[in-house]
Amino acid sequence: MTAAPDTSLNAARRARDLDHVAANPVDLLVVGGGVTGAGVALDAASRGLSVCLVEAHDLAFGTSRWSSKLVHGGLRYLAHGEVGLAHESAVERGVLMTRTAPHLVRALPQLVPLHGGSRASVVMAGLRAGDVLRRLARTPAGVLPPPRRVPAAEALALAPGLRRAGLRGGLLSFDGQLVDDARLVIALARTAAGRGARIVTRARAVALTGAGARVVDTLTGASLDIRARAVVNAAGVWAGDLVDVDLRPSRGSHLVLSAATAGLTGTALTVPVPGARNRFAFLLPQHDDRVYVGLTDEPVTGPVPDVPTVPQSDVDFLLGVASSVLERALTPADVLGAFAGLRPLLDTGEGPSADLSRRHAVLTTGNVTTVVGGKLTTYRRMAADAVDATRLTTTPSRTATLPLVGAAPLRSPAPPHLITRYGSEAPLVAALGEVAWAVHHEGALTADDILDRRTRIGLVPADRAAAEPSITTELATLNAEPTTPERSTRRP
C-alpha cells in the first residue's frame, strides 16, 4: 500500500524545495501565495503538472486574509444583473460547503431588520432569487435553509442588540461563512504540497520571462532563476508590478468589535446603507466572540502598501451604518481593531470602483498568464481557468471533488475550538500545540506568521501585544529543535 503524500510545510521543506527548483525546471511557476495562487497550485498539481509557488512574504499575506470571511451565493451580482456570475458564486459556495472544505465553511444566519419604512417586499424578492440560485447549484436546504420572514420577537431573540423602537420583524436568510480566510489559503497550499507542489514563501519574483522568473530569497538575499514552461501571475493587487495590466484597487475596510458590545450572538445583520440602492453593510459574528463590521468600497490610488490601513472616514461610516439598527449607538471607543483589503479589480474605465464587475479576468501574453479580479468564493473557478489558459495540459480540473486537508471525518475527540479551525486534524493539533503545529506543518517561519495569519490573534492589537512575547519565546525554542520525520503529516 502506498503512503499518502506529506502535506507538511516547514523551514526544512522550504529549503529542499528551493534547492530543487534552483536546479530543475517545473511545468508551472505560480507567483503569489493568496487564495488564487494557492488554488492554481492545487489545480495544476492535481492534474499531474510539476508546480512551484513562490510568495514574497507569507501565505495569505495580502488581500486573501482581509475579506469579510463570507462564502456568498452572489446575491449582490443578481442586483447588478450579472446572473452568470451570481450562479457561479452559488455553485462554488456549494462546492466548498459540501465537498472540499465543509470543516472551514458553515451556514451563517443573516437577518435584515425591518424598521419603519423598510422595503421588505423588495428585499425578500432578492432573497428568494438567491434561494433559486441555491437550488440550481444543488446545495441542499439542509445546508442552507430557504429565507423566511420572522416577527419582531424572533428577530430580537436572534439579535438581542437590535433597536426595538419601530422594529417590525426581520428577513432571515442563510449564506456561507469561513471560520477564517487565511486558514482556507493554508489548507489549499498544504493540499497542493501533498500533490507534489513546491511551496516557497519569502521568495520574491522580481521579473517574469517566457522561461520562468528571477526570484530573490528574501531570507538570504540570494537570487536564482526558476525555469518553467509557463508562469501564472496571481499576485493580486501587486500583479501590475510584474506585467502590464491596469488595475483599480478598491479598499474594503472592516472593524472588529466584541459580540457583547454589538449585542449579537450567532446571527449576522445585513443593514441597508442609508441613501444607497442595493448597498448593504454587515455585522458578522465570529466564533471567538468578536463581530466584524464591514465593508467599504473606496478607490485607492498611489503605491500599494503591504498592509493597508483603515482611515477614520471608513471607521465613522461603518459605525454609523451599524448604529442605525442597534439599540446602543457604537462609538470609536468600541473598536478593538480594524483591517482593510485591496480588491484587485480590472480597470475598465467605467464608473466608480463599487460598480466595477467582480468577474475575474485571465490575460495571457506569451507564456505568462495573469489572473485578476474575482472573489474569494470563486477562487477555484479562477484557478481552473488560469491553468486552462496555460495550455500545459488537456486534463480537466479535478478540484471540485478534492477535499482539502482537515476535511476528512473526525475520528478522535478534540477541543471544540480546535475542531472549528482544524477539522479532522484537531486531535493532532491538540497533542502538539498550535504554535508548534504552525511551525512544523503550516509553514510559519516568524512570530508574525503565527500571530497574524495562523491564529489571527493580531486582528486585535491589544491581544497581539499580550501574546507576542510568549509566542516569540516558544518559536525560538522550536527553531532550535531538529525537524524529525515524526513531525510530518500525511494527507488523509
KEGU-769742 format. One record per residue (C-alpha): residue number from 0; residue in three letters; x, y, z. Coordinates in nm, 3 decimals. Each point is the difference from the previous one (the first is absolute). Layout:
BEGIN
> i_aa_xx_yy_zz
> NUM_ALA_X_Y_Z
...
//
This chain:
BEGIN
> i_aa_xx_yy_zz
> 0_MET_0.000_0.000_0.000
> 1_THR_0.140_0.342_-0.096
> 2_ALA_0.038_0.261_0.276
> 3_ALA_-0.206_0.316_-0.037
> 4_PRO_0.195_0.310_-0.105
> 5_ASP_0.151_0.227_0.263
> 6_THR_-0.192_0.327_0.037
> 7_SER_0.230_0.158_0.259
> 8_LEU_0.157_0.339_-0.074
> 9_ASN_0.297_0.112_0.208
> 10_ALA_0.343_0.162_-0.024
> 11_ALA_0.177_-0.323_-0.088
> 12_ARG_-0.239_-0.078_-0.284
> 13_ARG_0.025_0.357_-0.126
> 14_ALA_0.378_-0.034_-0.022
> 15_ARG_-0.024_-0.331_-0.187
> 16_ASP_-0.260_0.137_-0.242
> 17_LEU_0.204_0.313_-0.067
> 18_ASP_0.310_-0.206_-0.075
> 19_HIS_-0.200_-0.225_-0.230
> 20_VAL_-0.154_0.275_-0.212
> 21_ALA_0.334_0.180_-0.023
> 22_ALA_0.137_-0.306_-0.179
> 23_ASN_-0.306_-0.148_-0.175
> 24_PRO_-0.267_0.154_-0.223
> 25_VAL_-0.370_-0.035_0.078
> 26_ASP_-0.306_-0.004_-0.219
> 27_LEU_-0.167_0.294_0.173
> 28_LEU_0.129_0.282_0.218
> 29_VAL_-0.268_0.177_0.205
> 30_VAL_0.075_0.346_0.137
> 31_GLY_-0.211_0.094_0.302
> 32_GLY_-0.099_-0.191_0.312
> 33_GLY_-0.354_0.129_0.049
> 34_VAL_-0.317_-0.198_-0.056
> 35_THR_0.027_0.024_-0.379
> 36_GLY_0.367_-0.097_-0.019
> 37_ALA_-0.044_-0.288_0.244
> 38_GLY_-0.307_-0.108_-0.196
> 39_VAL_0.198_0.005_-0.325
> 40_ALA_0.278_-0.206_0.157
> 41_LEU_-0.249_-0.262_0.120
> 42_ASP_-0.190_-0.008_-0.329
> 43_ALA_0.318_-0.048_-0.205
> 44_ALA_0.157_-0.254_0.234
> 45_SER_-0.321_-0.204_0.011
> 46_ARG_0.012_-0.019_-0.380
> 47_GLY_0.347_-0.153_0.016
> 48_LEU_0.212_0.308_-0.075
> 49_SER_0.320_0.079_0.188
> 50_VAL_-0.061_0.327_0.185
> 51_CYS_0.191_0.256_0.200
> 52_LEU_-0.175_0.286_0.184
> 53_VAL_0.204_0.298_0.116
> 54_GLU_-0.131_0.262_0.241
> 55_ALA_0.185_0.319_0.090
> 56_HIS_-0.115_-0.007_0.363
> 57_ASP_-0.215_-0.269_0.161
> 58_LEU_-0.301_-0.203_-0.107
> 59_ALA_-0.318_0.211_0.019
> 60_PHE_0.210_0.314_0.053
> 61_GLY_-0.208_0.225_-0.228
> 62_THR_-0.365_0.056_-0.080
> 63_SER_-0.103_-0.361_0.067
> 64_ARG_0.024_0.046_0.378
> 65_TRP_-0.191_0.330_0.003
> 66_SER_-0.337_-0.121_-0.133
> 67_SER_-0.337_0.000_0.176
> 68_LYS_0.049_-0.376_0.049
> 69_LEU_-0.316_-0.060_-0.206
> 70_VAL_-0.053_-0.269_-0.261
> 71_HIS_-0.299_0.162_-0.161
> 72_GLY_-0.246_-0.110_-0.261
> 73_GLY_0.017_0.305_-0.225
> 74_LEU_-0.312_0.186_0.109
> 75_ARG_0.168_0.336_-0.062
> 76_TYR_0.083_-0.102_-0.355
> 77_LEU_-0.365_-0.073_-0.070
> 78_ALA_-0.082_0.356_0.102
> 79_HIS_0.251_0.120_-0.261
> 80_GLY_-0.142_-0.230_-0.270
> 81_GLU_0.306_-0.231_-0.003
> 82_VAL_-0.199_-0.322_0.008
> 83_GLY_0.284_-0.218_-0.127
> 84_LEU_0.238_0.124_0.267
> 85_ALA_-0.267_-0.045_0.267
> 86_HIS_-0.057_-0.360_-0.108
> 87_GLU_0.375_-0.065_-0.004
> 88_SER_0.026_0.128_0.357
> 89_ALA_-0.288_-0.220_0.115
> 90_VAL_0.157_-0.307_-0.161
> 91_GLU_0.341_0.066_0.154
> 92_ARG_-0.156_0.063_0.340
> 93_GLY_-0.165_-0.340_-0.023
> 94_VAL_0.328_-0.166_-0.097
> 95_LEU_0.173_0.142_0.307
> 96_MET_-0.282_-0.076_0.242
> 97_THR_-0.078_-0.354_-0.112
> 98_ARG_0.316_-0.145_-0.154
> 99_THR_0.335_0.172_0.032
> 100_ALA_-0.002_0.193_0.330
> 101_PRO_-0.309_-0.073_0.211
> 102_HIS_0.220_0.028_0.311
> 103_LEU_0.090_0.362_-0.084
> 104_VAL_-0.335_0.129_-0.131
> 105_ARG_-0.328_-0.005_0.185
> 106_ALA_-0.349_0.142_-0.039
> 107_LEU_-0.034_0.353_0.133
> 108_PRO_-0.347_0.129_0.087
> 109_GLN_-0.040_0.359_-0.120
> 110_LEU_-0.276_0.233_0.109
> 111_VAL_-0.121_0.310_-0.181
> 112_PRO_-0.173_0.199_0.277
> 113_LEU_-0.318_0.175_-0.103
> 114_HIS_-0.040_0.343_0.154
> 115_GLY_-0.248_0.264_-0.106
> 116_GLY_-0.019_0.030_-0.376
> 117_SER_0.227_-0.295_-0.086
> 118_ARG_-0.072_-0.137_-0.349
> 119_ALA_-0.072_-0.352_0.121
> 120_SER_-0.163_-0.125_-0.320
> 121_VAL_0.288_0.112_-0.222
> 122_VAL_0.265_-0.148_0.228
> 123_MET_-0.190_-0.327_0.039
> 124_ALA_-0.032_-0.030_-0.376
> 125_GLY_0.379_0.021_-0.022
> 126_LEU_0.045_-0.260_0.273
> 127_ARG_-0.237_-0.237_-0.178
> 128_ALA_0.190_0.050_-0.324
> 129_GLY_0.315_-0.092_0.190
> 130_ASP_-0.172_-0.316_0.123
> 131_VAL_-0.080_-0.091_-0.359
> 132_LEU_0.373_0.020_-0.069
> 133_ARG_0.061_-0.224_0.301
> 134_ARG_-0.235_-0.262_-0.145
> 135_LEU_0.149_0.029_-0.348
> 136_ALA_0.343_-0.056_0.154
> 137_ARG_-0.140_-0.315_0.167
> 138_THR_0.094_0.113_0.349
> 139_PRO_-0.239_-0.183_0.238
> 140_ALA_-0.246_0.198_0.210
> 141_GLY_0.141_-0.192_0.295
> 142_VAL_0.326_0.186_-0.060
> 143_LEU_-0.150_0.341_-0.083
> 144_PRO_-0.368_0.034_0.101
> 145_PRO_-0.231_0.220_-0.209
> 146_PRO_-0.074_0.358_0.109
> 147_ARG_-0.301_0.094_0.209
> 148_ARG_-0.152_0.298_0.177
> 149_VAL_0.014_0.000_0.380
> 150_PRO_-0.202_0.207_0.250
> 151_ALA_0.157_0.263_0.223
> 152_ALA_0.026_-0.232_0.301
> 153_GLU_0.197_-0.258_-0.197
> 154_ALA_0.218_0.268_-0.156
> 155_LEU_0.093_0.120_0.351
> 156_ALA_0.067_-0.356_0.112
> 157_LEU_0.237_-0.045_-0.296
> 158_ALA_0.167_0.340_0.046
> 159_PRO_-0.061_0.141_0.350
> 160_GLY_0.185_0.323_-0.077
> 161_LEU_-0.252_0.117_-0.258
> 162_ARG_-0.171_0.336_0.046
> 163_ARG_-0.345_-0.078_0.132
> 164_ALA_-0.175_0.321_-0.097
> 165_GLY_-0.183_-0.048_-0.328
> 166_LEU_0.118_-0.359_-0.046
> 167_ARG_-0.253_-0.188_-0.215
> 168_GLY_0.193_-0.325_-0.024
> 169_GLY_0.267_-0.113_-0.237
> 170_LEU_0.090_-0.203_-0.308
> 171_LEU_0.208_-0.307_0.084
> 172_SER_0.222_-0.165_-0.260
> 173_PHE_0.313_-0.215_-0.002
> 174_ASP_0.337_0.023_-0.170
> 175_GLY_0.344_-0.155_0.038
> 176_GLN_0.260_0.122_0.250
> 177_LEU_0.366_-0.094_0.023
> 178_VAL_0.135_-0.058_0.346
> 179_ASP_0.307_0.184_-0.133
> 180_ASP_0.107_0.098_-0.351
> 181_ALA_0.371_-0.048_0.075
> 182_ARG_-0.068_-0.358_0.113
> 183_LEU_-0.155_-0.071_-0.340
> 184_VAL_0.319_0.119_-0.171
> 185_ILE_0.218_-0.213_0.231
> 186_ALA_-0.219_-0.304_-0.069
> 187_LEU_0.025_0.055_-0.376
> 188_ALA_0.379_0.036_0.011
> 189_ARG_0.045_-0.309_0.215
> 190_THR_-0.234_-0.206_-0.215
> 191_ALA_0.199_0.113_-0.305
> 192_ALA_0.321_-0.099_0.178
> 193_GLY_-0.150_-0.343_0.057
> 194_ARG_-0.039_-0.024_-0.377
> 195_GLY_0.367_0.085_-0.051
> 196_ALA_-0.013_0.378_-0.036
> 197_ARG_0.302_0.185_0.137
> 198_ILE_-0.117_0.288_0.219
> 199_VAL_0.272_0.260_0.063
> 200_THR_-0.075_0.307_0.212
> 201_ARG_0.235_0.297_0.050
> 202_ALA_0.091_-0.030_-0.369
> 203_ARG_-0.073_0.316_-0.198
> 204_ALA_-0.041_-0.017_-0.379
> 205_VAL_0.167_0.314_-0.132
> 206_ALA_-0.029_-0.069_-0.374
> 207_LEU_-0.201_-0.239_-0.215
> 208_THR_0.129_-0.146_-0.325
> 209_GLY_-0.135_-0.238_-0.258
> 210_ALA_0.211_-0.268_0.163
> 211_GLY_-0.076_0.061_0.366
> 212_ALA_0.097_0.271_0.247
> 213_ARG_0.285_0.162_0.185
> 214_VAL_-0.066_-0.052_0.371
> 215_VAL_0.165_0.142_0.312
> 216_ASP_0.012_-0.206_0.320
> 217_THR_-0.081_0.277_0.246
> 218_LEU_0.137_-0.203_0.293
> 219_THR_0.351_-0.008_-0.148
> 220_GLY_-0.004_0.263_-0.273
> 221_ALA_0.111_-0.259_-0.257
> 222_SER_-0.143_0.014_-0.354
> 223_LEU_-0.091_-0.296_-0.217
> 224_ASP_-0.171_-0.071_-0.328
> 225_ILE_-0.294_-0.240_0.015
> 226_ARG_-0.062_-0.156_-0.339
> 227_ALA_-0.356_-0.088_-0.100
> 228_ARG_-0.197_-0.084_-0.311
> 229_ALA_-0.262_0.255_0.107
> 230_VAL_-0.057_0.258_0.273
> 231_VAL_-0.323_0.103_0.171
> 232_ASN_0.010_0.347_0.153
> 233_ALA_-0.241_-0.020_0.294
> 234_ALA_0.152_0.289_0.193
> 235_GLY_-0.337_0.167_0.049
> 236_VAL_0.013_0.374_0.051
> 237_TRP_0.377_-0.016_-0.070
> 238_ALA_-0.045_-0.179_-0.335
> 239_GLY_0.073_0.323_-0.190
> 240_ASP_0.351_0.010_0.148
> 241_LEU_0.089_-0.301_-0.215
> 242_VAL_-0.201_0.047_-0.321
> 243_ASP_-0.174_0.281_-0.183
> 244_VAL_-0.354_-0.013_0.137
> 245_ASP_-0.221_0.288_0.114
> 246_LEU_-0.159_-0.050_0.341
> 247_ARG_-0.225_0.224_0.208
> 248_PRO_0.048_-0.115_0.360
> 249_SER_-0.299_0.044_0.225
> 250_ARG_0.025_0.007_0.379
> 251_GLY_-0.233_-0.216_0.204
> 252_SER_0.024_0.096_0.369
> 253_HIS_-0.127_-0.190_0.304
> 254_LEU_-0.019_0.073_0.371
> 255_VAL_0.041_-0.253_0.281
> 256_LEU_-0.240_0.030_0.297
> 257_SER_-0.091_-0.225_0.288
> 258_ALA_-0.321_-0.196_-0.051
> 259_ALA_-0.130_0.129_0.332
> 260_THR_0.045_0.361_-0.108
> 261_ALA_-0.196_-0.058_-0.319
> 262_GLY_-0.259_-0.209_0.181
> 263_LEU_0.034_-0.292_-0.242
> 264_THR_0.029_-0.374_0.047
> 265_GLY_0.014_-0.230_-0.303
> 266_THR_-0.216_0.191_-0.249
> 267_ALA_0.147_0.261_-0.234
> 268_LEU_-0.172_0.324_-0.089
> 269_THR_-0.036_0.128_-0.355
> 270_VAL_-0.056_0.376_0.016
> 271_PRO_-0.111_0.216_-0.294
> 272_VAL_0.230_0.299_-0.045
> 273_PRO_-0.216_0.312_0.040
> 274_GLY_-0.042_0.188_-0.326
> 275_ALA_0.155_-0.273_-0.216
> 276_ARG_-0.169_-0.252_-0.224
> 277_ASN_0.097_-0.367_0.021
> 278_ARG_0.283_0.072_0.242
> 279_PHE_0.023_-0.163_0.341
> 280_ALA_0.233_-0.017_0.299
> 281_PHE_0.044_-0.312_0.210
> 282_LEU_0.044_-0.080_0.367
> 283_LEU_0.156_-0.345_-0.005
> 284_PRO_0.035_-0.205_0.322
> 285_GLN_0.316_-0.211_0.025
> 286_HIS_0.073_-0.317_0.193
> 287_ASP_0.225_0.189_0.246
> 288_ASP_-0.269_0.234_0.137
> 289_ARG_0.099_0.279_-0.237
> 290_VAL_-0.207_0.175_-0.263
> 291_TYR_0.134_0.137_-0.329
> 292_VAL_-0.175_0.308_-0.136
> 293_GLY_0.051_0.062_-0.371
> 294_LEU_0.045_0.098_-0.259
> 295_THR_0.102_0.297_-0.207
> 296_ASP_0.072_0.027_-0.372
> 297_GLU_0.231_0.295_-0.055
> 298_PRO_0.245_0.054_-0.289
> 299_VAL_0.369_0.013_0.093
> 300_THR_0.273_0.177_-0.194
> 301_GLY_0.377_0.007_0.034
> 302_PRO_0.245_-0.272_0.105
> 303_VAL_-0.153_-0.319_0.139
> 304_PRO_0.095_-0.050_0.367
> 305_ASP_0.085_-0.341_0.143
> 306_VAL_-0.262_0.049_0.272
> 307_PRO_-0.278_0.251_-0.076
> 308_THR_-0.121_0.227_0.277
> 309_VAL_-0.358_0.093_0.086
> 310_PRO_-0.064_0.376_-0.015
> 311_GLN_-0.217_0.171_0.258
> 312_SER_-0.258_0.075_-0.270
> 313_ASP_-0.058_-0.374_-0.046
> 314_VAL_-0.027_-0.051_0.377
> 315_ASP_-0.259_0.276_0.029
> 316_PHE_-0.199_-0.131_-0.295
> 317_LEU_-0.015_-0.358_0.126
> 318_LEU_-0.085_0.100_0.357
> 319_GLY_-0.277_0.224_-0.128
> 320_VAL_-0.161_-0.262_-0.220
> 321_ALA_0.022_-0.268_0.268
> 322_SER_-0.143_0.232_0.267
> 323_SER_-0.303_0.072_-0.218
> 324_VAL_-0.151_-0.337_0.096
> 325_LEU_0.141_-0.051_0.349
> 326_GLU_-0.143_0.097_0.338
> 327_ARG_0.339_0.128_0.111
> 328_ALA_0.183_0.246_-0.221
> 329_LEU_0.356_-0.112_-0.074
> 330_THR_0.294_0.234_0.056
> 331_PRO_0.369_-0.009_-0.099
> 332_ALA_0.077_-0.115_0.356
> 333_ASP_-0.181_-0.327_-0.080
> 334_VAL_0.239_-0.086_-0.282
> 335_LEU_0.247_-0.271_0.107
> 336_GLY_0.174_-0.020_-0.336
> 337_ALA_-0.038_0.077_-0.368
> 338_PHE_0.122_-0.149_-0.326
> 339_ALA_-0.028_0.075_-0.370
> 340_GLY_0.062_-0.193_-0.318
> 341_LEU_0.060_0.132_-0.351
> 342_ARG_-0.206_-0.161_-0.274
> 343_PRO_0.204_-0.057_-0.320
> 344_LEU_-0.269_0.125_-0.239
> 345_LEU_0.069_0.024_-0.370
> 346_ASP_-0.023_0.361_-0.117
> 347_THR_-0.268_0.024_-0.268
> 348_GLY_-0.017_0.378_0.017
> 349_GLU_-0.369_-0.015_0.090
> 350_GLY_-0.150_0.165_0.310
> 351_PRO_0.104_-0.019_0.365
> 352_SER_0.181_-0.305_0.139
> 353_ALA_-0.319_-0.119_0.174
> 354_ASP_-0.155_-0.045_-0.345
> 355_LEU_0.288_-0.195_-0.154
> 356_SER_-0.078_-0.364_-0.073
> 357_ARG_0.134_-0.261_0.241
> 358_ARG_0.035_-0.246_-0.286
> 359_HIS_0.357_-0.123_-0.024
> 360_ALA_0.220_0.052_-0.305
> 361_VAL_0.266_-0.233_-0.137
> 362_LEU_0.252_0.176_-0.224
> 363_THR_0.275_-0.189_-0.184
> 364_THR_0.305_0.145_-0.170
> 365_GLY_0.255_-0.250_-0.123
> 366_ASN_0.055_-0.255_0.275
> 367_VAL_-0.122_0.230_0.278
> 368_THR_-0.365_-0.017_0.110
> 369_THR_-0.132_0.264_0.240
> 370_VAL_-0.320_-0.051_0.197
> 371_VAL_-0.162_0.298_0.176
> 372_GLY_-0.339_0.108_0.132
> 373_GLY_-0.242_-0.257_0.130
> 374_LYS_-0.108_-0.082_0.354
> 375_LEU_0.124_-0.234_0.268
> 376_THR_-0.308_-0.217_-0.049
> 377_THR_0.089_-0.069_-0.363
> 378_TYR_0.373_-0.061_0.051
> 379_ARG_-0.028_-0.361_-0.125
> 380_ARG_-0.160_0.104_-0.329
> 381_MET_0.262_0.274_-0.042
> 382_ALA_0.277_-0.252_0.058
> 383_ALA_-0.142_-0.250_-0.247
> 384_ASP_-0.038_0.265_-0.269
> 385_ALA_0.359_0.117_0.056
> 386_VAL_0.142_-0.352_-0.032
> 387_ASP_-0.211_-0.061_-0.311
> 388_ALA_0.140_0.320_-0.151
> 389_THR_0.360_-0.127_0.033
> 390_ARG_-0.081_-0.288_-0.238
> 391_LEU_0.239_-0.225_0.188
> 392_THR_-0.251_-0.281_0.027
> 393_THR_-0.328_-0.119_-0.148
> 394_THR_-0.099_-0.172_0.323
> 395_PRO_-0.306_0.175_0.143
> 396_SER_0.000_0.155_0.346
> 397_ARG_-0.053_-0.247_0.283
> 398_THR_-0.030_0.233_0.297
> 399_ALA_-0.379_0.007_0.023
> 400_THR_0.010_-0.337_0.177
> 401_LEU_0.341_0.020_0.167
> 402_PRO_-0.030_0.040_0.381
> 403_LEU_0.248_0.233_0.167
> 404_VAL_0.208_-0.100_0.301
> 405_GLY_-0.218_-0.023_0.306
> 406_ALA_-0.317_-0.088_-0.192
> 407_ALA_0.006_-0.371_0.087
> 408_PRO_-0.242_-0.128_0.267
> 409_LEU_0.120_0.062_0.355
> 410_ARG_0.111_-0.329_0.156
> 411_SER_0.124_0.116_0.342
> 412_PRO_-0.131_0.247_0.258
> 413_ALA_0.152_0.347_0.015
> 414_PRO_-0.080_0.341_0.150
> 415_PRO_-0.290_0.163_-0.189
> 416_HIS_0.194_0.320_-0.074
> 417_LEU_0.269_-0.205_-0.174
> 418_ILE_-0.253_-0.204_-0.198
> 419_THR_-0.149_0.330_-0.119
> 420_ARG_0.335_0.108_-0.147
> 421_TYR_0.175_-0.325_-0.091
> 422_GLY_-0.271_-0.255_-0.075
> 423_SER_0.119_-0.361_0.014
> 424_GLU_0.355_0.111_0.083
> 425_ALA_-0.116_0.150_0.332
> 426_PRO_0.115_-0.299_0.213
> 427_LEU_0.350_0.030_-0.147
> 428_VAL_0.005_0.374_0.066
> 429_ALA_-0.116_-0.057_0.358
> 430_ALA_0.284_-0.247_0.056
> 431_LEU_0.270_0.224_-0.147
> 432_GLY_-0.125_0.352_0.080
> 433_GLU_-0.111_0.269_-0.244
> 434_VAL_0.332_0.181_-0.020
> 435_ALA_0.197_-0.320_-0.058
> 436_TRP_-0.258_-0.114_-0.253
> 437_ALA_0.031_0.326_-0.191
> 438_VAL_0.379_-0.030_-0.010
> 439_HIS_0.028_-0.370_-0.085
> 440_HIS_-0.299_-0.040_-0.232
> 441_GLU_-0.133_0.337_-0.122
> 442_GLY_0.316_0.175_-0.117
> 443_ALA_0.014_0.266_0.273
> 444_LEU_0.352_0.146_0.021
> 445_THR_-0.048_0.303_0.226
> 446_ALA_-0.210_0.116_0.293
> 447_ASP_-0.187_0.229_-0.240
> 448_ASP_-0.100_-0.303_-0.208
> 449_ILE_-0.153_-0.160_0.307
> 450_LEU_-0.161_0.311_0.148
> 451_ASP_-0.134_0.152_-0.320
> 452_ARG_-0.075_-0.291_-0.232
> 453_ARG_-0.011_-0.337_0.181
> 454_THR_-0.194_0.102_0.312
> 455_ARG_-0.127_0.352_-0.092
> 456_ILE_0.071_0.123_0.352
> 457_GLY_0.146_0.307_-0.167
> 458_LEU_-0.339_0.130_-0.113
> 459_VAL_-0.031_0.159_0.345
> 460_PRO_0.318_0.198_0.078
> 461_ALA_-0.039_-0.037_0.378
> 462_ASP_-0.028_-0.379_-0.031
> 463_ARG_0.300_-0.003_-0.231
> 464_ALA_0.215_0.195_0.243
> 465_ALA_-0.095_-0.233_0.284
> 466_ALA_0.073_-0.320_-0.197
> 467_GLU_0.313_0.102_-0.189
> 468_PRO_0.261_-0.052_0.276
> 469_SER_-0.103_-0.359_0.077
> 470_ILE_-0.037_-0.095_-0.366
> 471_THR_0.339_0.150_-0.082
> 472_THR_0.159_-0.201_0.282
> 473_GLU_-0.169_-0.323_-0.106
> 474_LEU_0.097_0.058_-0.362
> 475_ALA_0.365_0.044_0.097
> 476_THR_-0.011_-0.331_0.186
> 477_LEU_-0.163_-0.179_-0.292
> 478_ASN_0.249_0.139_-0.249
> 479_ALA_0.284_-0.134_0.216
> 480_GLU_-0.139_-0.353_-0.026
> 481_PRO_0.087_-0.230_-0.294
> 482_THR_-0.286_-0.087_-0.237
> 483_THR_-0.081_-0.368_0.039
> 484_PRO_-0.185_-0.237_-0.235
> 485_GLU_-0.267_-0.051_0.268
> 486_ARG_-0.113_0.356_-0.052
> 487_SER_-0.108_-0.059_-0.358
> 488_THR_-0.371_-0.016_-0.061
> 489_ARG_-0.153_-0.228_-0.259
> 490_ARG_-0.300_0.114_-0.200
> 491_PRO_-0.319_-0.180_0.109
//
